Amino acid sequence: MQKHKALIPFLAFAALALLLWVLQEHANVDLGGLTLHRPQASHYLSVLAIARWAAVAAFVYYAAKRRSLTVWIVAGMLIGIEAGHDFPSSASGLQVLSTIFLRLVKAIIAPLIFSTLVVGIANHPDLKQVGRMGIKALIYFELVTTVALFIGLGAANLTRTGEGVAPPANASSAAAAVNAPPQKWTDVVLHVFPENLAKSVAEGQLLQVVVFSILFGIALSLVREEKRRPMLAFCESLSETMFKFTNIVMLFAPLGVLGAMAYTVGTMGVGVMTNLLKLVLTLYGALVVFALGVLLPVALLARVPIRRFGRAVIDPFSIAFATATSEAALPRAMENMEALGVPKKTVAFVIPTGYSFNLDGSTLYLALAAMFVAQAAGVHLTFGQQLFMVFTLMVTSKGVAGIPRSSLVILMGTLDSFHLPAWPVLVILGVDQFMDMGRTSINVVGNCLASVVIARWEGEYKEPEPLATAENA
């Protein structure tokens, strides 16, 4: 509680601002204010606005005390919303911050997807050695993640959270790009296969990069060990480097969120926050439906001890939710699943493999977010186009890394593949941190459950002993 004491001033000023808003809006009290004079204009700042800015300043003080990226992202969001609301003409210039951030994210896409897929495939060159467990795990992963994608797609079509989001003034050229004439099915099929890797990377054709990476990984797995090892070492090094590169880029996320929210609220009005709230609630509602409608029945069918599993998974779940990264929860998840009775060899194969092939929450989010972008841009996607998008996401989501906001990388690549505008991502960016926490937690739970299911399927699950490790964590 000591480290959260700095939140008290923020809560006090926020309560004061809420009280003043109630008096002004519902009691018709004239609160007055200050007139700020500038060389060529004047701006009226009400007492309510002063109270809001005091609350924002108090939260910035709390962020300085915590030194947490998540807290700083929230601070950037608050500053951006307030700046866009009170100074809309000036706040629109802050779009450059979010544009820089999105450009850096786009730069990550191709090398990250290539390296993670190649390493994931080539690290298991002998599928016979992996045996039935590998085949069963891949089948399970594909079935569950496909269901997650369709749940996300259904939630997006049900709530239609992107409708009503007004595009910025300069979005007309981007909207024109998506109104291109429909392609024939032969064009769609040919579009999947790359003719030039550099061209695919330059044009942001993520699916073509994925296809090349899969074929490259398979080819590398067929090469003799002494020839395969140098290239595999390079790809592993590239993968680790891109993880670090992503972490560096994410340090810029608070400024990117600040610019995105200032520009969004300044140009579209504070009413856009209603759409964002609906988007966040839709995601968490869809995640709950997935957990209760898919994961729970799977656990019951596999005769997983629900209470013990819940106690074993609560700790990695909490770590993933707090940090918005499933990698941070990996050691504890593996340790607790072994304590639950899953053989070590099953845990060592299923959970790390699931980090590339079984990210249920992230795939659900990708379908929901992609449809939000299409709805915000006013682009009507037929059922066939939505199915093709689901197929694309089913493939591209396999490269999602277990790091914060990595789904944003895949989303940007998917938008490029479907020629959808990127400006709605600026809207999503402001609340992506809150959505990342939920989807990452479901990723961890899904991978933990997968290890138990595969162990049951193989007949190697042991009845759990007292979970000292999980309960005393």
C-alpha positions in Angstrom: 0.0 0.0 0.0 3.0 2.3 0.6 3.7 2.7 -3.1 0.1 3.5 -3.9 -0.1 6.4 -1.4 0.8 8.8 -4.2 -2.6 7.9 -5.7 -4.5 9.8 -2.9 -4.0 13.3 -4.4 -5.3 12.0 -7.8 -8.3 10.4 -6.3 -9.1 13.6 -4.3 -8.9 15.8 -7.3 -10.8 13.3 -9.5 -13.6 13.3 -6.9 -13.6 17.1 -6.8 -13.8 17.2 -10.6 -16.7 14.7 -10.6 -18.5 16.8 -8.0 -18.0 20.0 -10.0 -19.3 18.2 -13.1 -22.4 17.1 -11.3 -23.0 20.6 -10.0 -22.5 22.1 -13.5 -24.4 19.6 -15.5 -27.3 18.6 -13.2 -27.6 21.5 -10.8 -27.0 24.3 -13.3 -24.4 25.9 -11.1 -22.2 28.5 -12.9 -18.7 27.7 -11.8 -16.9 30.5 -13.6 -13.3 30.2 -14.7 -10.2 31.9 -16.0 -9.4 33.5 -19.3 -6.0 32.5 -20.6 -4.6 35.2 -23.0 -2.2 34.2 -25.7 -0.6 36.5 -28.4 -3.3 35.9 -31.0 -6.2 34.4 -29.1 -7.7 33.8 -25.7 -9.0 30.5 -24.2 -11.5 30.2 -21.4 -10.5 27.6 -18.8 -13.3 26.7 -16.4 -12.9 25.8 -12.8 -14.0 22.2 -13.8 -11.2 22.1 -16.3 -8.7 23.3 -13.7 -9.8 20.5 -11.4 -9.4 18.0 -14.2 -5.9 19.2 -14.9 -5.0 19.0 -11.2 -6.2 15.4 -11.2 -4.1 14.7 -14.3 -1.0 16.4 -12.7 -1.6 14.3 -9.5 -1.6 11.1 -11.6 1.6 12.1 -13.4 3.2 12.6 -9.9 2.0 9.0 -9.1 3.5 7.7 -12.4 6.8 9.4 -11.5 6.8 7.5 -8.2 5.8 4.1 -9.7 8.1 4.2 -12.8 5.9 1.6 -14.5 5.3 1.7 -18.2 1.7 0.7 -17.7 1.1 3.6 -15.4 2.8 6.0 -17.7 0.6 4.8 -20.6 -2.4 5.6 -18.5 -0.9 9.0 -17.7 -0.3 9.6 -21.4 -3.9 8.7 -22.1 -5.3 11.1 -19.5 -3.1 13.9 -20.7 -4.1 13.3 -24.3 -7.9 13.2 -23.5 -7.7 16.4 -21.5 -5.5 18.2 -24.0 -7.8 17.2 -26.9 -10.9 18.3 -25.0 -9.6 21.6 -23.8 -7.3 22.6 -26.6 -8.5 20.8 -29.8 -6.8 23.1 -32.3 -3.4 22.7 -30.7 -3.8 19.0 -29.7 -4.3 17.9 -33.4 -0.6 18.7 -34.0 0.3 16.0 -31.5 -0.7 13.3 -34.0 3.0 13.3 -35.0 3.8 11.4 -31.8 1.4 8.6 -32.5 2.5 8.5 -36.2 6.1 8.0 -35.1 5.1 5.2 -32.8 3.0 3.4 -35.4 5.9 3.7 -38.0 8.2 2.1 -35.5 5.7 -0.7 -34.8 5.4 -1.4 -38.6 9.2 -1.7 -38.8 9.0 -4.6 -36.4 6.5 -6.7 -38.3 8.5 -8.6 -41.0 11.6 -9.5 -39.1 9.7 -10.5 -36.0 7.3 -12.7 -37.9 10.1 -14.3 -40.0 12.4 -15.0 -37.1 9.7 -16.4 -34.7 8.1 -18.7 -37.3 11.4 -20.0 -38.6 12.7 -20.8 -35.1 9.4 -22.3 -34.1 9.4 -24.7 -37.1 13.1 -25.5 -37.5 13.6 -26.1 -33.7 11.5 -29.3 -34.2 13.0 -30.8 -37.3 12.0 -34.3 -36.6 8.2 -34.6 -36.2 8.5 -38.3 -35.7 10.5 -37.7 -32.6 7.9 -35.3 -31.3 5.4 -38.1 -32.0 1.7 -38.1 -31.4 2.0 -35.4 -28.7 3.1 -32.8 -31.3 0.3 -33.7 -33.8 -2.3 -33.7 -31.1 -1.1 -30.4 -29.7 -1.2 -28.7 -33.1 -4.7 -30.0 -33.7 -5.9 -28.8 -30.4 -4.2 -25.4 -30.9 -5.8 -24.9 -34.3 -9.3 -25.9 -33.1 -9.3 -23.7 -30.0 -7.8 -20.6 -31.6 -10.2 -20.9 -34.6 -13.1 -20.9 -32.2 -11.6 -17.8 -30.5 -11.4 -16.0 -33.8 -15.0 -16.7 -34.6 -16.1 -15.6 -31.1 -14.3 -12.3 -31.7 -15.8 -12.0 -35.2 -19.3 -12.6 -33.8 -18.8 -10.1 -30.9 -17.7 -7.4 -33.4 -20.8 -8.0 -35.6 -23.1 -8.1 -32.6 -22.0 -4.9 -30.9 -20.6 -3.0 -33.9 -18.4 -0.9 -31.7 -16.6 0.8 -34.7 -19.8 2.4 -36.1 -20.2 6.1 -35.5 -16.4 6.8 -35.1 -16.0 9.9 -37.3 -12.8 9.7 -39.4 -10.3 12.6 -39.4 -10.3 15.1 -42.2 -7.3 13.5 -43.9 -8.8 10.0 -44.0 -10.5 10.4 -47.3 -7.5 9.1 -49.3 -7.2 6.1 -47.1 -10.9 5.3 -47.3 -10.7 5.5 -51.1 -8.1 2.8 -51.1 -10.5 0.3 -49.6 -13.2 1.0 -52.1 -11.2 -0.7 -54.9 -13.1 -3.1 -57.2 -13.6 -6.6 -55.8 -10.9 -9.2 -56.8 -11.6 -12.6 -58.3 -10.9 -15.7 -56.2 -7.9 -16.5 -58.4 -6.4 -13.0 -57.5 -7.0 -13.7 -53.8 -5.3 -17.1 -54.0 -2.3 -15.7 -55.9 -2.1 -12.8 -53.5 -1.2 -15.2 -50.7 2.1 -16.4 -52.3 5.1 -14.1 -52.6 7.0 -13.4 -55.7 9.6 -11.2 -54.1 10.2 -11.2 -50.3 11.6 -7.7 -50.3 8.5 -6.5 -52.2 6.2 -8.2 -49.8 8.0 -6.6 -46.8 8.0 -3.2 -48.5 4.3 -3.4 -49.3 3.4 -4.8 -45.9 2.0 -8.0 -47.2 2.1 -9.9 -44.0 0.5 -13.1 -45.2 3.1 -13.4 -48.0 5.8 -13.0 -45.3 4.2 -15.7 -43.2 4.0 -18.1 -46.2 7.7 -17.5 -47.0 8.7 -18.0 -43.4 6.8 -21.3 -43.1 8.3 -22.7 -46.3 11.8 -21.4 -45.2 11.4 -23.0 -41.8 10.3 -26.4 -43.3 13.3 -26.2 -45.7 15.6 -25.4 -42.9 14.3 -28.3 -40.8 15.3 -30.7 -43.7 18.9 -29.5 -43.8 21.6 -31.4 -42.0 22.4 -30.4 -38.5 25.8 -28.8 -39.2 24.3 -26.7 -42.0 21.1 -25.9 -40.2 22.7 -24.7 -37.0 24.3 -21.4 -38.3 21.0 -20.2 -39.9 18.9 -21.3 -36.9 21.3 -19.5 -34.6 21.0 -16.3 -36.8 17.2 -16.6 -36.7 17.2 -17.1 -32.9 19.5 -14.1 -32.5 17.2 -12.0 -34.8 14.2 -13.1 -32.8 15.7 -12.1 -29.5 16.9 -8.8 -31.0 13.4 -8.1 -32.3 12.0 -8.8 -28.8 14.4 -6.2 -27.4 13.7 -3.8 -30.3 10.0 -4.1 -29.5 10.6 -3.4 -25.8 12.5 -0.2 -26.8 9.7 0.9 -29.1 7.2 0.3 -26.4 9.0 2.7 -24.2 7.7 5.3 -26.6 4.1 4.0 -26.1 3.1 6.7 -23.5 3.9 9.5 -25.9 2.3 7.6 -28.7 -0.9 7.1 -26.6 -0.8 10.8 -25.6 -0.6 12.0 -29.2 -3.3 9.4 -30.3 -5.8 10.4 -27.7 -5.2 14.2 -28.1 -5.7 13.9 -31.8 -8.6 11.6 -31.5 -10.5 13.6 -29.0 -9.5 16.9 -30.5 -10.7 16.0 -34.0 -13.6 13.6 -33.3 -14.8 14.9 -29.9 -14.9 13.4 -26.5 -17.9 11.2 -27.6 -15.4 8.8 -29.2 -14.7 7.6 -25.7 -18.1 5.9 -25.8 -17.0 3.7 -28.7 -13.7 2.9 -26.9 -15.6 1.9 -23.7 -17.9 -0.3 -25.8 -14.8 -1.9 -27.5 -13.2 -2.7 -24.1 -16.4 -4.1 -22.7 -17.0 -6.1 -25.8 -13.5 -7.6 -25.6 -13.8 -8.6 -22.0 -17.3 -9.9 -22.6 -16.1 -12.0 -25.5 -13.2 -13.3 -23.3 -15.6 -14.3 -20.6 -17.8 -16.1 -23.2 -14.7 -17.9 -24.5 -13.5 -18.9 -21.0 -16.9 -20.2 -19.9 -18.1 -21.5 -23.3 -14.8 -23.1 -24.6 -12.1 -23.5 -21.9 -14.4 -24.7 -19.1 -16.1 -27.4 -21.2 -12.7 -28.5 -22.5 -11.5 -28.8 -18.9 -14.6 -30.8 -17.9 -14.3 -33.1 -20.9 -10.6 -33.7 -20.1 -11.5 -34.3 -16.4 -9.2 -31.5 -15.3 -9.4 -31.0 -11.5 -11.0 -27.5 -11.8 -10.3 -26.2 -8.2 -6.7 -27.4 -8.2 -6.2 -26.0 -11.7 -7.6 -22.7 -10.7 -5.3 -22.5 -7.7 -2.3 -23.4 -9.9 -3.2 -20.9 -12.6 -4.1 -17.9 -10.5 -0.5 -16.8 -10.0 0.6 -16.8 -13.6 -2.7 -15.3 -14.5 -2.1 -12.4 -12.1 1.4 -11.9 -13.4 0.2 -11.8 -17.0 -2.6 -9.4 -16.2 -0.4 -7.0 -14.3 2.5 -7.0 -16.8 0.4 -7.5 -20.0 3.1 -10.0 -21.1 2.7 -13.8 -21.1 6.5 -14.3 -21.2 6.7 -12.9 -17.6 4.3 -15.7 -16.5 6.1 -18.5 -18.4 8.4 -19.8 -15.6 5.6 -19.8 -12.9 3.1 -21.4 -15.4 5.5 -24.3 -16.2 6.4 -24.8 -12.5 2.8 -24.9 -11.4 1.6 -27.2 -14.2 4.3 -29.7 -13.2 3.2 -29.4 -9.6 -0.4 -30.1 -10.8 0.7 -33.4 -12.3 1.6 -32.7 -15.9 4.8 -34.5 -16.9 7.8 -32.3 -17.4 8.3 -33.3 -21.0 4.7 -32.4 -21.8 5.0 -29.0 -20.1 8.3 -28.3 -21.8 6.8 -28.9 -25.2 3.2 -27.7 -25.0 3.5 -24.4 -23.1 6.4 -22.9 -25.1 4.9 -24.1 -28.4 1.6 -22.6 -27.3 3.2 -19.2 -27.0 3.4 -19.2 -30.8 0.4 -21.4 -31.8 -2.2 -21.1 -29.0 -2.7 -17.5 -28.1 -6.5 -17.6 -27.6 -7.0 -14.1 -26.2 -4.8 -12.4 -28.8 -6.5 -14.2 -31.7 -9.9 -13.2 -30.4 -8.8 -9.6 -30.0 -7.3 -9.5 -33.5 -10.7 -10.5 -35.1 -12.5 -8.0 -32.9 -10.0 -5.2 -33.6 -9.8 -5.8 -37.3 -13.6 -5.6 -37.6 -13.6 -2.4 -35.5 -11.2 -0.8 -38.0 -13.4 -1.8 -40.9 -16.6 -0.5 -39.2 -14.9 2.8 -38.2 -13.7 3.2 -41.8 -17.2 2.6 -43.1 -16.0 -0.5 -45.1 -18.6 -3.2 -45.4 -17.0 -6.7 -45.5 -19.1 -9.5 -46.8 -19.3 -12.8 -44.9 -16.8 -14.3 -47.4 -14.4 -11.4 -46.9 -14.7 -11.8 -43.1 -14.0 -15.6 -43.4 -10.9 -14.8 -45.4 -9.8 -12.3 -42.8 -10.3 -15.0 -40.1 -8.2 -17.4 -42.2 -5.5 -14.7 -42.5 -5.5 -14.0 -38.8 -5.5 -17.7 -38.1 -2.1 -17.9 -39.9 -0.6 -14.5 -39.0 -1.5 -14.8 -35.3 0.9 -17.7 -35.0 3.7 -15.2 -35.0 2.4 -13.2 -32.1 5.1 -12.9 -29.5 4.3 -13.0 -25.7 5.3 -9.4 -25.2 3.2 -6.3 -24.5 1.2 -4.9 -27.4 2.6 -7.5 -29.8 -0.9 -8.0 -31.2 -0.8 -4.5 -32.4 2.0 -5.5 -34.7 -0.1 -8.3 -36.2 -3.1 -6.0 -36.5 -1.2 -3.4 -38.5 0.1 -6.1 -40.8 -3.4 -7.5 -41.3 -4.8 -4.0 -42.1 -2.1 -3.6 -44.8 -3.0 -7.0 -46.3 -6.7 -6.0 -46.6 -6.0 -2.4 -47.6 -7.8 -1.0 -44.6 -6.8 2.5 -43.3 -4.6 2.7 -40.2 -6.2 5.8 -38.6 -8.7 3.7 -36.5 -5.7 2.0 -34.8 -4.9 5.5 -33.4 -8.3 5.3 -31.6 -7.6 1.7 -30.4 -4.1 2.6 -29.2 -5.5 4.7 -26.4 -7.1 1.7 -24.6 -4.9 -1.1 -26.0 -3.2 -1.4 -22.6 -6.4 -2.3 -20.9 -7.3 -4.8 -23.6 -3.8 -6.3 -23.6 -4.0 -7.2 -19.9 -7.2 -9.2 -20.5 -6.2 -11.0 -23.7 -2.7 -11.9 -22.3 -4.2 -13.4 -19.2 -6.5 -15.7 -21.3 -3.4 -16.6 -23.4 -1.7 -17.9 -20.2 -4.8 -19.8 -19.0 -5.3 -21.4 -22.4 -1.7 -22.6 -22.6 -1.8 -24.0 -19.0 -5.0 -25.8 -19.8 -3.6 -27.2 -23.1 -0.7 -28.8 -21.2 -3.2 -30.7 -18.9 -5.4 -31.6 -21.9 -2.5 -33.1 -23.9 -1.2 -34.9 -20.9 -4.7 -36.5 -20.4 -4.9 -37.2 -24.1 -1.6 -39.0 -23.9 -2.6 -40.9 -20.8 0.4 -39.5 -18.9 -1.4 -37.2 -16.5 -0.7 -38.0 -12.8 -3.1 -37.3 -10.0 -1.9 -34.0 -8.4 -0.1 -34.0 -5.2 -0.6 -31.1 -2.7 0.3 -27.9 -4.7 2.9 -26.4 -2.4 4.5 -24.5 -5.2 1.3 -23.1 -6.6 -0.4 -22.3 -3.2 2.6 -20.8 -1.5 3.8 -18.7 -4.6 
